[in-house]
Amino acid sequence: MSTKPWHGVIVATALPFTDDYAVDYDAFAEHVAWLAANGCDGVAPNGSLGEYQTLSDDERARVITTAVEASPAGFHVMAGTGAYGALQSQRWAEQAAEAGATSVMQLPPNTYRADAEIVKDHYARVAAVGLPVVAYNNPIDTKVDLVPSLIAEIHAGGHVVGVKEFSGDPRRIYEIKELAPTLDILIGTDDTVLEVGLAGAVGWVSGYPNAIPRACIELFELCTSGDVADLVRAQEIYRDLHSLLRWDSKTEFVQAIKLSMDVLGLRGGLCRPPRLPLSQPLVERIVADTETAAAKGYASETRATASAL
């Protein structure tokens, strides 16, 4: 297990629903325990992959308590605390702390084009709760870009310990490390594992370990080992899986990852609206990418472990 709660492979968990769109907490608890059994370091519930925007307050709180209760000793819960504004996020951080989460993953204000001073205040309020805060830079889905100079200022204020970088630009990592050498970098996009791993990442908040955890763990460890000899195997895995991993960066990433889980005999299932079933051409492409990965042996242990639980 990792030395800090936000290090290692932290799975941005998909959330199972019943046929009538109710949260299936029992299935979610089983999934969290299964991820731990497969060697992951923790989970990040109530992120975008967990469809947190569609949850009621009661559902959202219970997702965190369920994850904590299902986690074995040493397995970490990084609670997603994104919200429209700082007061809501602060309350979710308080709930996470009370539930036993070991860190939080925090977006800047959602849907509001906040300036630098607002963003800094936002993170200061969440950090005041006391849990370690990992910033989540997702300028694609939010209206705020945590550019290197801004995230460095927030870190210098003592309000974030790391940043999940989802801009998709690995070049940023070098500038961030120049400006904030002690800020931890977490890979945010599944299809930049190699590039950001080589740039110095210590964690990966990841989507596809929901379906193929052991292959993803091996890839992460090879990309971040610091041993040049490991890159030969890392590139082999990366090439084999990249067509699948890049679905994590597409608009349909929630449906795609859940579909891959279904293909591999796991519990993916439906999504809540506004996410509807994918078109047949997209389904066929995702199924083909998943089956190709499985045919190359990247899901064999996953299936075996799933059937044993």
Rosetta silent file (secondary structure, phi, psi, omega in degrees, C-alpha in Angstrom):
SEQUENCE: MSTKPWHGVIVATALPFTDDYAVDYDAFAEHVAWLAANGCDGVAPNGSLGEYQTLSDDERARVITTAVEASPAGFHVMAGTGAYGALQSQRWAEQAAEAGATSVMQLPPNTYRADAEIVKDHYARVAAVGLPVVAYNNPIDTKVDLVPSLIAEIHAGGHVVGVKEFSGDPRRIYEIKELAPTLDILIGTDDTVLEVGLAGAVGWVSGYPNAIPRACIELFELCTSGDVADLVRAQEIYRDLHSLLRWDSKTEFVQAIKLSMDVLGLRGGLCRPPRLPLSQPLVERIVADTETAAAKGYASETRATASAL
SCORE:     score description
SCORE:     0.000 S_00000001
   1 L     0.000  153.998 -175.467    0.000    0.000    0.000 S_00000001
   2 L   -71.648  159.664 -176.762    1.152    3.578   -0.651 S_00000001
   3 L   -79.813  -27.902  177.288    2.804    5.717    2.015 S_00000001
   4 L  -120.734  149.709 -173.540    0.408    8.655    1.665 S_00000001
   5 L   -59.813  -21.156 -177.989   -3.364    8.419    1.177 S_00000001
   6 L  -104.351    7.689  178.017   -3.233   10.082   -2.231 S_00000001
   7 L   -91.449  162.467  176.504   -0.305    8.079   -3.638 S_00000001
   8 E    82.908 -160.023 -178.150   -0.525    5.006   -5.870 S_00000001
   9 E   -92.383  107.309  179.153   -3.471    3.876   -7.969 S_00000001
  10 E  -106.778  117.257 -172.141   -6.631    5.526   -6.673 S_00000001
  11 E   -86.986  121.449  170.814   -9.666    4.348   -8.642 S_00000001
  12 L   -73.221  100.333 -166.503  -12.288    6.899   -9.628 S_00000001
  13 L   -74.146  136.490  166.523  -15.108    4.490   -8.948 S_00000001
  14 L   -74.664  152.732 -176.048  -18.039    3.849  -11.233 S_00000001
  15 L  -115.789  122.215 -179.924  -21.341    3.659   -9.359 S_00000001
  16 L   -79.902  141.123  175.638  -23.786    0.779   -9.957 S_00000001
  17 E  -120.249  154.858  172.892  -27.509    1.451  -10.254 S_00000001
  18 L   -78.692  176.961 -178.268  -30.493   -0.872  -10.194 S_00000001
  19 L   -64.264  -20.252  177.551  -32.833   -1.118  -13.174 S_00000001
  20 L  -103.601   21.689  173.182  -34.931    1.722  -11.717 S_00000001
  21 L    72.841   14.329  173.566  -31.873    3.996  -11.278 S_00000001
  22 L   -79.769  148.463  177.074  -31.519    3.540   -7.522 S_00000001
  23 E   -68.889  129.599  177.445  -27.967    3.364   -6.174 S_00000001
  24 L   -94.554   88.987 -174.445  -27.007   -0.255   -5.513 S_00000001
  25 H   -66.100  -35.489  179.329  -24.954    0.243   -2.361 S_00000001
  26 H   -63.839  -44.590  178.845  -24.329   -3.465   -1.824 S_00000001
  27 H   -65.283  -36.586  178.362  -22.867   -3.837   -5.327 S_00000001
  28 H   -65.555  -42.969  177.996  -20.790   -0.707   -4.792 S_00000001
  29 H   -61.196  -40.682  177.956  -19.386   -2.058   -1.521 S_00000001
  30 H   -63.592  -38.173 -179.506  -18.474   -5.313   -3.275 S_00000001
  31 H   -66.680  -42.733  178.497  -16.730   -3.358   -6.032 S_00000001
  32 H   -60.836  -46.149  179.495  -14.667   -1.341   -3.543 S_00000001
  33 H   -63.654  -36.575  179.174  -13.591   -4.522   -1.749 S_00000001
  34 H   -66.636  -39.634  177.046  -12.771   -6.151   -5.096 S_00000001
  35 H   -63.642  -40.359  176.661  -10.560   -3.239   -6.131 S_00000001
  36 H   -63.864  -42.804 -179.702   -8.686   -3.523   -2.851 S_00000001
  37 H   -64.346  -25.611  179.867   -8.284   -7.285   -3.342 S_00000001
  38 L   -90.340    6.871  170.754   -6.830   -6.613   -6.790 S_00000001
  39 L    99.166    3.340  177.639   -4.080   -4.406   -5.392 S_00000001
  40 L   -69.157  160.614 -176.785   -5.346   -0.854   -5.852 S_00000001
  41 L   -93.690  -18.537 -179.269   -4.364    1.693   -3.213 S_00000001
  42 E   177.155 -177.380  178.919   -7.694    3.419   -2.777 S_00000001
  43 E  -131.871  153.806  176.179  -10.859    4.759   -4.349 S_00000001
  44 L  -123.236   82.841  179.185  -12.139    8.205   -5.257 S_00000001
  45 L   -76.577  164.021  179.358  -15.947    8.048   -5.060 S_00000001
  46 L    62.759   33.621  166.264  -18.241   10.934   -6.015 S_00000001
  47 L   -96.884 -171.796 -179.234  -16.130   12.042   -8.945 S_00000001
  48 H   -60.448  -39.008  178.820  -17.395   12.530  -12.471 S_00000001
  49 H   -65.922  -26.134  176.588  -17.144    8.801  -13.158 S_00000001
  50 H   -85.555    6.662  175.290  -19.303    8.236  -10.080 S_00000001
  51 L    55.265   38.954 -174.070  -22.015   10.488  -11.586 S_00000001
  52 H   -61.338  -27.605 -178.244  -22.064   12.607   -8.436 S_00000001
  53 H   -64.934  -20.555 -177.483  -23.947   15.423  -10.188 S_00000001
  54 H   -95.175   -0.126 -174.377  -27.000   13.149  -10.462 S_00000001
  55 L   -93.017  147.747  169.890  -27.054   12.113   -6.786 S_00000001
  56 L   -74.047  167.122  178.623  -29.205   13.479   -3.993 S_00000001
  57 H   -60.265  -41.967  179.993  -27.449   14.745   -0.867 S_00000001
  58 H   -63.987  -42.752  179.103  -28.423   11.591    1.022 S_00000001
  59 H   -63.481  -44.488 -177.158  -27.142    9.356   -1.778 S_00000001
  60 H   -62.765  -41.756  178.259  -23.913   11.252   -2.078 S_00000001
  61 H   -66.024  -40.954 -177.675  -23.207   11.010    1.645 S_00000001
  62 H   -69.449  -29.973  175.436  -24.046    7.304    1.736 S_00000001
  63 H   -59.066  -43.195 -179.887  -21.690    6.588   -1.170 S_00000001
  64 H   -67.644  -46.319 -179.139  -18.798    7.870    0.958 S_00000001
  65 H   -64.189  -36.549  178.000  -19.802    5.987    4.090 S_00000001
  66 H   -63.879  -43.640  179.589  -20.288    2.826    2.030 S_00000001
  67 H   -62.396  -43.749 -179.872  -16.824    3.157    0.496 S_00000001
  68 H   -63.912  -44.777 -178.544  -15.195    3.681    3.886 S_00000001
  69 H   -66.120  -29.619 -178.767  -17.018    0.743    5.455 S_00000001
  70 H   -85.297   -8.955 -174.321  -16.068   -1.548    2.550 S_00000001
  71 L   -85.624  129.324  174.960  -12.384   -0.580    2.639 S_00000001
  72 L   -73.006  170.496  179.634   -9.902   -2.894    4.381 S_00000001
  73 L   -57.554  134.953  178.571   -7.174   -1.507    6.615 S_00000001
  74 L    85.982   -5.828  179.097   -4.678    0.599    4.703 S_00000001
  75 L   -97.140  130.925 -167.507   -7.002    1.145    1.752 S_00000001
  76 E  -102.982  149.359  173.868   -7.804    4.823    1.249 S_00000001
  77 E  -116.532  115.009  174.125  -10.928    6.772    0.355 S_00000001
  78 E  -101.122  101.206 -172.677  -10.368   10.080   -1.427 S_00000001
  79 E   -77.304  131.336  173.117  -13.825   11.628   -1.344 S_00000001
  80 E   -73.339  125.674 -176.268  -14.945   13.771   -4.242 S_00000001
  81 L  -123.465   21.184  179.602  -16.121   17.103   -2.816 S_00000001
  82 L   -63.593  142.189  179.500  -16.759   19.102   -5.974 S_00000001
  83 L  -161.721  176.438 -178.318  -19.698   21.511   -5.859 S_00000001
  84 L   -61.602  -41.095 -175.665  -20.900   24.850   -7.212 S_00000001
  85 L  -141.488  176.514 -172.412  -19.217   26.825   -4.459 S_00000001
  86 H   -66.706  -36.066 -177.502  -16.883   26.690   -1.483 S_00000001
  87 H   -66.477  -40.784  176.444  -19.539   26.403    1.227 S_00000001
  88 H   -65.240  -45.348  179.809  -21.050   23.300   -0.336 S_00000001
  89 H   -62.195  -38.500  178.227  -17.619   21.749   -0.897 S_00000001
  90 H   -61.628  -41.193  178.088  -16.651   22.536    2.679 S_00000001
  91 H   -64.760  -39.874  178.572  -19.722   20.706    3.946 S_00000001
  92 H   -67.781  -32.861  175.668  -18.902   17.675    1.783 S_00000001
  93 H   -66.941  -39.084  176.915  -15.359   17.696    3.145 S_00000001
  94 H   -63.487  -42.937  178.095  -16.747   17.729    6.676 S_00000001
  95 H   -62.519  -41.101  179.545  -19.008   14.797    5.841 S_00000001
  96 H   -63.255  -41.691  178.964  -16.065   12.917    4.353 S_00000001
  97 H   -64.157  -43.179  179.052  -13.977   13.515    7.462 S_00000001
  98 H   -63.727  -34.721 -178.512  -16.777   12.314    9.723 S_00000001
  99 H   -75.495  -21.116  179.672  -17.211    9.196    7.572 S_00000001
 100 L   107.885   13.067  174.472  -13.510    8.309    7.813 S_00000001
 101 L   -64.304  153.359 -176.440  -12.167    9.350    4.394 S_00000001
 102 L  -103.969   -8.511  174.501   -8.425   10.005    4.381 S_00000001
 103 E  -164.828  172.349  176.094   -8.323   12.810    1.777 S_00000001
 104 E  -129.864  151.942  174.864  -10.567   14.750   -0.576 S_00000001
 105 E  -110.141  118.175 -167.987  -10.449   15.460   -4.293 S_00000001
 106 E  -121.133  118.133  169.680  -11.512   19.039   -4.932 S_00000001
 107 L   -75.930  157.680  165.874  -12.553   20.755   -8.137 S_00000001
 108 L   -66.927  176.984 -179.605  -12.554   24.544   -8.363 S_00000001
 109 L   -51.561  130.015 -178.018  -16.038   26.110   -8.267 S_00000001
 110 L   -76.420  134.750  171.156  -18.248   24.186  -10.700 S_00000001
 111 L    67.217   -1.296 -179.934  -19.780   26.022  -13.665 S_00000001
 112 L  -110.699  128.795 -176.907  -18.673   29.456  -12.381 S_00000001
 113 L   -79.793   77.968 -174.955  -15.848   31.240  -14.155 S_00000001
 114 L   -77.329  144.239  175.312  -13.979   32.076  -10.952 S_00000001
 115 L   -85.638  179.294 -172.545  -10.910   34.291  -10.947 S_00000001
 116 H   -60.739  -41.026 -177.877   -7.668   33.421   -9.149 S_00000001
 117 H   -66.732  -37.969  177.407   -8.622   35.035   -5.824 S_00000001
 118 H   -65.665  -42.936 -179.866  -11.948   33.187   -5.720 S_00000001
 119 H   -62.978  -43.107  179.284  -10.238   29.902   -6.529 S_00000001
 120 H   -63.557  -41.383  176.546   -7.654   30.413   -3.785 S_00000001
 121 H   -63.343  -39.886  179.465  -10.404   31.224   -1.259 S_00000001
 122 H   -56.306  -50.301 -178.487  -12.312   28.136   -2.415 S_00000001
 123 H   -71.169  -32.680  177.958   -9.405   25.808   -1.632 S_00000001
 124 H   -63.500  -40.610 -179.570   -8.583   27.574    1.631 S_00000001
 125 H   -66.669  -40.637  179.377  -12.109   26.967    2.929 S_00000001
 126 H   -69.497  -41.824 -179.700  -12.033   23.279    2.034 S_00000001
 127 H   -63.044  -27.407 -179.287   -8.537   22.814    3.472 S_00000001
 128 L   -62.640  -20.274  177.901   -9.719   24.336    6.764 S_00000001
 129 L   -65.009  -33.655  174.066  -11.696   21.139    7.395 S_00000001
 130 L   115.858  -14.776  176.567   -8.384   19.359    7.990 S_00000001
 131 L   -81.566  148.932  173.823   -8.237   16.538    5.454 S_00000001
 132 L   -59.263  137.340 -177.146   -5.469   16.575    2.823 S_00000001
 133 E  -112.073  124.247  171.117   -6.800   18.188   -0.344 S_00000001
 134 E  -103.063  117.640  177.307   -5.896   17.022   -3.843 S_00000001
 135 E   -70.841  148.096  179.168   -6.899   19.640   -6.399 S_00000001
 136 E  -119.403  107.184  178.769   -8.601   18.370   -9.529 S_00000001
 137 E   -93.288  106.912  179.748   -7.770   20.381  -12.619 S_00000001
 138 L  -133.440   73.176 -177.482  -10.371   19.633  -15.258 S_00000001
 139 L   -66.205  -13.938  178.715  -10.654   22.730  -17.465 S_00000001
 140 L   -69.984  -44.096 -176.674  -12.560   20.680  -20.036 S_00000001
 141 L   -95.010  -23.644  177.110  -15.585   20.178  -17.770 S_00000001
 142 L  -106.800  174.302 -179.587  -15.246   23.249  -15.538 S_00000001
 143 L   -98.900   11.411 -176.849  -14.759   26.870  -16.491 S_00000001
 144 L  -124.214  133.248  175.613  -11.555   27.211  -14.457 S_00000001
 145 L  -109.035  118.807  176.447   -8.046   26.147  -15.438 S_00000001
 146 L   -81.665   77.913 -178.580   -5.653   25.562  -12.547 S_00000001
 147 L   -64.424  159.299 -175.142   -2.637   26.746  -14.500 S_00000001
 148 H   -50.876  -42.781 -178.566    0.796   25.980  -13.023 S_00000001
 149 H   -65.488  -35.981 -179.734    1.260   29.410  -11.447 S_00000001
 150 H   -72.686  -45.715 -179.377   -2.160   29.265   -9.752 S_00000001
 151 H   -65.336  -31.139  176.916   -1.840   25.737   -8.397 S_00000001
 152 H   -66.087  -39.560  177.034    1.627   26.667   -7.110 S_00000001
 153 H   -64.001  -43.257 -179.441    0.144   29.612   -5.194 S_00000001
 154 H   -63.334  -41.028  177.700   -2.561   27.419   -3.675 S_00000001
 155 H   -65.821  -41.887  179.377    0.062   24.879   -2.619 S_00000001
 156 H   -61.539  -29.172  176.656    2.299   27.599   -1.173 S_00000001
 157 L   -77.493   -4.291  178.623   -0.651   28.644    0.988 S_00000001
 158 L    83.321   20.252 -171.376   -0.786   25.153    2.442 S_00000001
 159 L  -105.918   -9.611  173.105   -4.169   24.330    0.963 S_00000001
 160 L  -139.899  145.580  178.123   -3.423   21.446   -1.421 S_00000001
 161 L  -100.341  -18.398 -177.226   -1.017   18.507   -1.209 S_00000001
 162 E  -162.423  174.532  177.122   -1.304   17.433   -4.824 S_00000001
 163 E  -138.903  129.540  169.770   -3.058   17.980   -8.116 S_00000001
 164 E   -85.103  111.662 -173.155   -4.887   15.560  -10.369 S_00000001
 165 E   -95.151  111.475 -177.410   -3.931   16.934  -13.802 S_00000001
 166 L  -115.321   15.396  179.488   -6.650   16.373  -16.407 S_00000001
 167 L   -69.752  -22.850 -177.600   -5.659   19.015  -18.923 S_00000001
 168 L    84.855    4.412 -177.943   -4.132   16.290  -21.098 S_00000001
 169 L  -111.459   98.346 -178.106   -0.917   18.269  -21.550 S_00000001
 170 L   -62.436  -20.221 -179.961    2.047   16.445  -19.963 S_00000001
 171 H   -62.511  -26.976 -179.603    4.276   19.479  -20.585 S_00000001
 172 H   -61.503  -31.475 -173.525    2.529   21.226  -17.717 S_00000001
 173 H   -59.089  -39.493 -178.192    3.977   18.816  -15.199 S_00000001
 174 H   -66.466  -39.004  178.078    7.484   20.180  -15.648 S_00000001
 175 H   -69.639  -40.108  177.577    6.369   23.763  -15.068 S_00000001
 176 H   -59.352  -45.658 -178.621    4.325   22.765  -12.018 S_00000001
 177 H   -67.424  -29.977  175.035    7.333   20.995  -10.510 S_00000001
 178 H   -66.786  -41.404 -176.004    9.530   24.026  -11.205 S_00000001
 179 H   -84.343  -28.651 -177.206    7.102   26.335   -9.406 S_00000001
 180 L  -140.609   76.451 -174.313    6.010   23.927   -6.652 S_00000001
 181 L   -59.557  -26.081 -176.814    8.648   21.205   -6.162 S_00000001
 182 L   -96.065    3.459  177.470    6.876   19.679   -3.151 S_00000001
 183 L   -82.209  129.538 -179.741    3.441   19.429   -4.795 S_00000001
 184 E   -79.894  136.540  178.608    2.510   15.848   -5.663 S_00000001
 185 E   -99.719  129.240  173.780    1.421   15.138   -9.237 S_00000001
 186 E  -116.625  130.743  177.241   -1.386   12.672   -9.869 S_00000001
 187 E   -63.626  133.778 -177.463   -2.134   11.426  -13.367 S_00000001
 188 L  -111.527  -22.595 -179.580   -5.649   12.474  -14.320 S_00000001
 189 L  -115.273  130.103 -175.178   -6.156   11.058  -17.813 S_00000001
 190 H   -62.706  -25.831 -176.647   -5.774    7.341  -18.403 S_00000001
 191 H   -93.762   17.597  171.698   -4.217    7.887  -21.821 S_00000001
 192 H  -126.685   22.926 -175.510   -1.268    9.955  -20.490 S_00000001
 193 H   -58.816  -47.043 -177.464    0.004    7.456  -17.914 S_00000001
 194 H   -63.951  -49.563 -175.414    3.368    6.959  -19.547 S_00000001
 195 H   -65.265  -46.580 -178.016    4.067   10.635  -20.229 S_00000001
 196 H   -76.128  -32.001  174.386    2.964   11.988  -16.840 S_00000001
 197 H   -60.291  -45.065  177.911    4.467    9.012  -15.018 S_00000001
 198 H   -64.966  -28.043 -178.705    7.852    9.795  -16.542 S_00000001
 199 L   -78.551   -6.684  174.719    7.414   13.447  -15.581 S_00000001
 200 L   118.379   19.255  178.785    7.292   12.517  -11.894 S_00000001
 201 L   -65.366  146.053  176.028    3.758   11.464  -10.929 S_00000001
 202 L  -115.066   -2.567  179.504    3.306    9.682   -7.591 S_00000001
 203 E  -152.885  166.483  179.341   -0.350    8.780   -8.062 S_00000001
 204 E  -143.847  109.769  172.219   -2.998    8.029  -10.651 S_00000001
 205 E   -88.100  105.952 -159.290   -6.680    8.832  -10.132 S_00000001
 206 E  -125.839  153.092 -179.405   -7.852    6.437  -12.753 S_00000001
 207 L   -98.014  -44.416 -171.410  -10.948    5.142  -14.503 S_00000001
 208 H   -74.519  -14.117  169.724  -10.021    1.920  -16.260 S_00000001
 209 H   -61.197  -16.342  171.168   -8.881    0.013  -13.159 S_00000001
 210 H   -55.735  -29.505 -176.574  -12.631   -0.369  -12.607 S_00000001
 211 L  -108.510  -40.086 -175.344  -12.359   -2.982  -15.373 S_00000001
 212 L  -133.042   66.849 -171.843   -8.693   -4.058  -15.544 S_00000001
 213 H   -62.196  -43.991 -173.116   -7.064   -3.151  -12.220 S_00000001
 214 H   -69.366  -37.056  176.576   -4.007   -5.394  -12.253 S_00000001
 215 H   -64.402  -40.611  179.582   -2.907   -4.388  -15.742 S_00000001
 216 H   -67.208  -39.575  178.242   -3.285   -0.718  -14.802 S_00000001
 217 H   -62.623  -45.388  178.936   -1.316   -1.179  -11.587 S_00000001
 218 H   -60.197  -43.522 -179.974    1.520   -2.861  -13.473 S_00000001
 219 H   -61.734  -46.435 -179.796    1.537   -0.059  -16.039 S_00000001
 220 H   -61.386  -46.075 -177.688    1.612    2.647  -13.370 S_00000001
 221 H   -63.970  -38.148  178.329    4.404    0.999  -11.403 S_00000001
 222 H   -68.291  -38.544 -177.064    6.551    0.576  -14.522 S_00000001
 223 H   -74.167  -19.947 -175.661    5.991    4.164  -15.629 S_00000001
 224 H  -115.306    6.542 -174.888    6.886    5.623  -12.230 S_00000001
 225 L   -70.547  -26.122 -174.636    9.663    3.291  -11.056 S_00000001
 226 L    83.608   -1.201  179.730   12.485    5.547  -12.230 S_00000001
 227 L   -98.029  115.471 -177.482   14.194    2.529  -13.776 S_00000001
 228 H   -58.446  -31.717 -179.138   14.805    3.047  -17.491 S_00000001
 229 H   -62.288  -26.300 -178.865   14.779   -0.719  -18.015 S_00000001
 230 H   -72.375  -16.512 -174.187   11.103   -0.794  -17.022 S_00000001
 231 H   -69.267  -25.022  178.935   10.128    1.387  -19.969 S_00000001
 232 H   -62.584  -51.406  178.490   10.353   -1.457  -22.469 S_00000001
 233 H   -68.801  -36.723  179.364    7.558   -3.376  -20.769 S_00000001
 234 H   -60.471  -44.548  179.651    5.706   -0.155  -19.931 S_00000001
 235 H   -66.733  -34.841  177.591    5.567    0.862  -23.592 S_00000001
 236 H   -62.054  -48.309  179.610    4.406   -2.600  -24.597 S_00000001
 237 H   -64.615  -43.045 -176.992    1.473   -2.469  -22.177 S_00000001
 238 H   -60.761  -44.656  177.827    0.751    1.150  -23.041 S_00000001
 239 H   -63.507  -41.927 -178.611    0.555    0.414  -26.767 S_00000001
 240 H   -64.558  -34.988 -172.393   -1.660   -2.608  -26.169 S_00000001
 241 H  -100.922   -8.963 -169.074   -4.080   -0.700  -23.934 S_00000001
 242 H   -62.245  -37.278  179.034   -4.039    2.809  -25.361 S_00000001
 243 H   -61.876  -28.894  177.073   -7.058    2.378  -27.635 S_00000001
 244 H   -82.857  -46.487 -176.213   -9.009    1.378  -24.535 S_00000001
 245 H   -61.552  -30.974 -175.366   -7.501    3.890  -22.102 S_00000001
 246 H   -70.975  -13.185  173.451   -8.238    6.858  -24.342 S_00000001
 247 H   -63.177  -23.554  179.767  -11.984    6.351  -23.825 S_00000001
 248 H   -64.343  -21.594 -177.660  -11.372    7.840  -20.366 S_00000001
 249 H  -100.905    7.355 -178.738  -10.767   11.231  -22.016 S_00000001
 250 L  -102.427  161.123 -178.374  -13.876   11.212  -24.195 S_00000001
 251 L   -54.903  -33.995 -175.082  -17.326   12.620  -23.462 S_00000001
 252 L   -89.751   23.732 -170.267  -18.734    9.087  -23.207 S_00000001
 253 H   -62.046  -34.372 -178.790  -16.166    7.950  -20.633 S_00000001
 254 H   -67.020  -50.783  177.908  -18.702    6.908  -17.980 S_00000001
 255 H   -61.558  -38.012 -177.072  -20.719    4.737  -20.347 S_00000001
 256 H   -64.397  -47.562 -178.173  -17.521    3.417  -21.934 S_00000001
 257 H   -67.304  -40.078  176.983  -15.919    2.260  -18.694 S_00000001
 258 H   -64.393  -37.531  177.999  -19.164    0.732  -17.456 S_00000001
 259 H   -65.352  -42.998  176.879  -19.559   -1.071  -20.784 S_00000001
 260 H   -59.283  -39.951  176.813  -16.015   -2.440  -20.534 S_00000001
 261 H   -60.748  -44.221  179.001  -16.875   -3.725  -17.061 S_00000001
 262 H   -60.916  -43.709 -179.444  -19.960   -5.462  -18.461 S_00000001
 263 H   -59.537  -35.520 -176.629  -17.951   -7.047  -21.259 S_00000001
 264 L   -90.388    9.692  176.359  -15.511   -8.471  -18.706 S_00000001
 265 L    82.565   16.550  177.097  -18.244   -9.934  -16.511 S_00000001
 266 L   -99.528 -176.345 -177.362  -18.180   -7.192  -13.903 S_00000001
 267 L  -102.904   93.769  174.301  -20.998   -4.904  -12.769 S_00000001
 268 L   -96.518  -74.665  172.841  -21.050   -1.784  -14.923 S_00000001
 269 L    82.155 -167.257 -173.739  -24.654   -1.327  -15.900 S_00000001
 270 L   -78.656  166.650  174.928  -26.677    1.686  -16.843 S_00000001
 271 L  -112.428  158.509  173.306  -26.054    5.358  -16.166 S_00000001
 272 L   -80.582  146.752  172.027  -28.450    7.972  -14.884 S_00000001
 273 L   -57.035  145.691   18.636  -29.702   10.604  -17.306 S_00000001
 274 L   -82.620   -1.147  179.304  -28.505   12.807  -18.877 S_00000001
 275 L   -79.114  116.116 -179.711  -26.191    9.933  -19.868 S_00000001
 276 L  -104.934  169.179  176.528  -28.184    7.659  -22.162 S_00000001
 277 L   -56.468  146.473 -178.214  -27.165    4.360  -23.795 S_00000001
 278 L   -74.464  157.967  174.957  -24.493    4.758  -26.441 S_00000001
 279 L   -66.226  156.732 -177.605  -25.117    4.447  -30.156 S_00000001
 280 H   -59.498  -40.770  177.804  -24.447    1.045  -31.673 S_00000001
 281 H   -60.512  -39.332  177.497  -21.285    2.166  -33.525 S_00000001
 282 H   -67.703  -42.081  177.631  -19.768    3.440  -30.260 S_00000001
 283 H   -56.887  -46.527 -177.911  -20.786    0.267  -28.434 S_00000001
 284 H   -62.606  -38.331  179.468  -19.108   -1.847  -31.090 S_00000001
 285 H   -68.267  -43.544 -178.940  -15.864    0.149  -30.875 S_00000001
 286 H   -67.668  -42.057  177.485  -15.685    0.004  -27.081 S_00000001
 287 H   -60.698  -44.127 -179.693  -16.520   -3.700  -27.016 S_00000001
 288 H   -63.037  -43.377  178.940  -13.842   -4.358  -29.634 S_00000001
 289 H   -63.875  -38.772  179.791  -11.209   -2.379  -27.706 S_00000001
 290 H   -68.756  -45.165 -179.665  -12.123   -4.203  -24.489 S_00000001
 291 H   -66.110  -33.401  176.508  -12.082   -7.635  -26.100 S_00000001
 292 H   -63.758  -44.342  177.505   -8.735   -6.882  -27.728 S_00000001
 293 H   -62.633  -41.430  179.454   -7.237   -6.061  -24.324 S_00000001
 294 H   -65.462  -39.016 -179.477   -8.745   -9.201  -22.857 S_00000001
 295 H   -64.437  -26.431  178.697   -7.407  -11.338  -25.705 S_00000001
 296 L   -88.798    5.318  173.529   -3.904  -10.076  -24.915 S_00000001
 297 L    93.021    7.009 -175.264   -4.251  -11.250  -21.332 S_00000001
 298 L   -82.674   -4.733  179.563   -4.860   -7.942  -19.586 S_00000001
 299 L  -125.297    3.937 -175.228   -8.167   -9.001  -18.057 S_00000001
 300 H   -63.318  -43.971  179.089   -7.635  -12.694  -17.315 S_00000001
 301 H   -68.442  -33.791  178.373   -6.821  -12.161  -13.638 S_00000001
 302 H   -59.489  -48.789 -179.311   -9.668   -9.689  -13.364 S_00000001
 303 H   -62.639  -43.595 -177.979  -12.200  -12.265  -14.521 S_00000001
 304 H   -62.276  -44.103 -179.187  -10.767  -14.982  -12.297 S_00000001
 305 H   -67.750  -39.589  179.994  -10.851  -12.768   -9.226 S_00000001
 306 H   -60.869  -41.286 -177.799  -14.325  -11.496  -10.015 S_00000001
 307 H   -71.816  -22.025 -179.372  -15.733  -14.988  -10.229 S_00000001
 308 H   -81.016  -19.873 -176.949  -14.107  -15.903   -6.932 S_00000001
 309 L   -89.620    0.000    0.000  -15.759  -13.073   -4.978 S_00000001
